Amino acid sequence: MSYRFKDYDQQQNWLFPPSIEDFIAKDHPVRIVNNVIEQINIDSLIQAYRVTGKPGYHPKMMLKVMVYAYMDNIYSSRKIEKAMRENINFMWLANRQVADHNTIARFRSEKLRSAFKDVFKQVVLLLAQEGLVSLKQVYTDGTKIESVAGRYTFVWGNAIKTNKKKMAEQLEQMWDYAQRIAEDEDKDPEPPDFKQLDPEKVKATAQKINKILKGNDKASSKAKAKGRYIAQHFPKNLEAYQQKESILGERNSYSKTDPDATFMRMKEDHMLNGQLKPGYNVQISSENQFVVNYTLHQQANDLHTLAPHLEQFTKLYQSYPEELIADAGYGSQENYELLEHNKVKAFVKYGSFDKEQAKVKTKKRKGVKPFERDQLYYNPEKDTYTCPMGQTMKNIGTRSRRTKSGYLQQYSVYQAQNCQGCPLRGSCHKAKTNRQIERNHQLEEYRKKTRELLCSEAGKQRLKRRTADVEPVFAHIKSNRNFKRFTHRGLEKVDLEFGLHALAHNIKKMSA
């Protein structure tokens, strides 16, 4: 029996050797990458190179390779180098040039960092030219992505405050003890200020304490040992605390192996119980599932990220969007004022919006407390409230409060005239004086406008569209591309890393 096979001879020469071009399909995504990068201006990237020295690989080629690598889920510089040697798509894109992994890493961390935002902006503007985005209606949301830092390398701001407080108490106790047993000539009538500790002040105070204790028969050996311990360790500890506080800034935590990362509670947890892990808060704005803007933040709460996020948007495109759609995590007086001031129509929920709408739909008042402020009758003309017993609550002044971002809020205070002997007092309030309530009129006005906007047909459509626009982008990047943890350290580097993922997402969606 004879078997029939196609000819197989590895030594057979080609009469007309094929080109790499012949092996790349006309609609292959690598051609989309090539065409997009060819259309943008990379002068800002070229300026990152030196004029003198050995000629380097062309930045346009390196940029194409880097973007396509992220599209192909290849993030390691060594794996990118391997792909340039072995993968025909990379070979075609690089014209068979092969950069070593150190060159690739330097390009990503040094050369590309300063020019990347401009590259990203130009690609988004190309999308706008194609009619894929308008930059007028954006959907904004955030997610937390874990840092590459160690998961248990935390430094807590509250722990530092507690330790400093304990140090101040021990120092004050030792000072009082030394003053009690000191001779008249050694006593200091003005004790140091223990509320504001610094290494030099602690060092000087410890020296005074030890000078009194040394050779004093009244001083116990335990007190002398404690005085020596304070002099030896407290100044060094305070210096360490000051360094940590300078790293913390306004945060409450950071990681020792990635000081820019903050400990945040994340849904994707290796122990499946929502542990705190070092990470960054990634904010994006999308339109038609294209990422049009992204920013990274060190605070876990979305509330204070909107202002810098919109500032980045205006830097890129020289204008604000006409509409912004977001969930209740952004609903604050500060954000509503920001959007209104810049003439951005805000389809942004506030915290209690969903609960209010659920009560309206079910027409149930279960759980409503009749003595809550919102259930009391308010007369806008007289600027008064009426309590459940029919007593008028007059405006007695205002109170001011500042948020963590420094935003000043004004609250009007209303007080009942006489709660003495009221049969409802035990249910109404527990205060010893007449009942007081507060009302932020400006916030209430913003909520009223937002409620009307969200309950309109346009508002309902925007809210439905939000879950189908911005959230799938995170799902694609984190789940389909398996990007759940950064591979670089530091805010600038992780900002670039996510930017490459966002750019690769946009171009891949163009080719879909």
Phi, psi and omega in degrees: 000130180251130180268148181246125178228159174289152181300136179223106180217107183291343181270358181293127179276152178269131175289316175235093183302135181287157176266155177301328179306327183292338185265357180258118181297149183298329182255020181290142180304332181296330177289326176297316178301313181299315182293320181294312182294328179293336184274345185263159178269123182249026179301321179296329177284321180297326181294345178282352181263157176276150179285321183266172177100183181293136178302135180257176176294145184296131182299331178294318178295317181295322179294317178300315181296317182295315181294317181293327177298317178291327175295328183265015179060036176245114187244339181283137179295326178292321179289328176294317177300317179298320179294324179294335178274328194240334185270125186294330178293317177292322179298320178292318182294322182266004183055040177066015172278146182232115176267140179286165188295330178293319178296319179296316181295319179293322178299316183289317187272335185247304187288314188282337189301314185284338186255354191294320181301322179293319177298314180300315181300316182296323178293319178296321178294328173296321176298321179294321178296326179281355180081013181278333175222158179243342183065017179255330182235109185240147177250124187244137177202169181227159174213159180254131180239133186290145176278161176285354181297161176298141186286342184238029181257050189270150169234124185253132179295321180295325178294322178296316179299318179296316181295320178294324178295318178295321178298316180297320180294317179295319180295319179293320178297317179293323178295315179297320179296315181295323180291328180291324184262357185286153171289162184302322183287342181264351183286144179247114183293338181249105180289152178295162176275110184271358180284323180248096182268141170218156186305318182293318180295317179295319179298315180295319180294317179297322178296319178296319180296313182292329177297322179288318184288326184294123178077004179269120183294335181284338183283133178283158178295328178294319178293321179295319178296320179293322177297319178294321178298316180299314181296327184277323190251325187299313179300319179293319179296320179295321176299318178295319179295321179296320177297318180293321179293326177293326176288320181297317185063238179266003180277169177253355181201160170202167180261140179294328182266354171209084187301339179282343182276142179248145179283123183227151176277125187239148180288317180279101186234135182293340178256002174060032178224019175066045180290160171283130180224152178291135182190191181227149178266111183264124177249133176228154168241132183234160172212124185055035179067017169262138178279118180254347178199145177211146175215154178243142186226156181264348178267142184285330184280135179286342190304318186261012180266344187294318183299308177294331178294315178291328176298320176296321179299315181291328176295323181285316191240005174060022176196161174274156172291159178283327180225144175228127181244126182209166181273187187290348179296345182250001186280092177221161179300320180300316181288321178298319179295319179300314182292319180294318180299326182261015174058042175256123179289120189260103171266067187238118179294157167251171191304318186263011185297311183297321180294321178297316182291327178295321178292323180293318183291316183276348181056034179251146177243025179295132179089353179284128180262119186294344183262001177291155183302319183293343180268353179276148180284131179245130178258104184293331181291316180268351182056055180222157170253160175236124182283170182301337179271003179087008181276138181282133176251111186269157176285120182250005178145191181230156174232145181246142177220147177248139176279177180298332180276356180095004181286133183267125178246142180248129179241129173275139183251131179239138182228140175288154184281319183203109178260000183294125177080004180291129181292341181263004188300318181298327179273331185282311181197162184251358183293151179285330180267183177297148186295139174237144173227158180241150178215127175265098186296322182293318178295320178298322179293318177298319180294323178297313178298317181295319180299315179296321181291315182289332180275352176287167179298319178297319180296318179297320178295319181296318181294321176295320182291330183301315182292341180259001182247296187277323183293322175298334177296313177297320180298319180293314184290318186275324184262304182294324180263359177056039178258089181243000181208133178293155177251358179238164180247150177096144186299317182295318183289320180288332175297316178293320181299313178293325178302319177296321176295319180295317179295316178297323177298316182297314183291323179294324178291328175298325184273352183289000000 
